[in-house]
């Protein structure tokens, strides 16, 4: 449901027989959202960007952990994100969502900071879009209103 995601391919999926934890590793093909003025650098001028996502779903503890990273510019940039969904301690019908991420760019001199700022801004907007998407899915499935 994210407009920049063109395709998602599951490359690994397994269930740990002792714990029941389901592990998935997927690769997403996404539009390159880097502004055109920054794509003047040939390294940034690519049509698609590839992201890897790993997830662990533990139904016993009711916790899902997601970790994602950018594969496309791995030798120049480290963009990592981790999200955890778990049952709320206040109300078992609620879900707590925690997310953290890091962006580090090297080898671009003065433009390191410009690219880091763009990536941080884009990722912050992505968090808001992800929450809206999740709320829409829940609304469709249960008819629950969200404020």
Buried (B, 14 or more C-beta within 10 A) or exposed (E): EEEBEEEEEEEEEEEEEEEEBBEBBBBBBBEBEBEEEBEEEEEBEEEEBBBBBBBBBBEEEEBBBBBBBBEBBEEBBBBEBBBBBBBEEEEEEEBEBEBEBBBEBEEBEEBBEEBBEBBBEBBEEBBEBBEEEBBEEBEEEEEEEEE
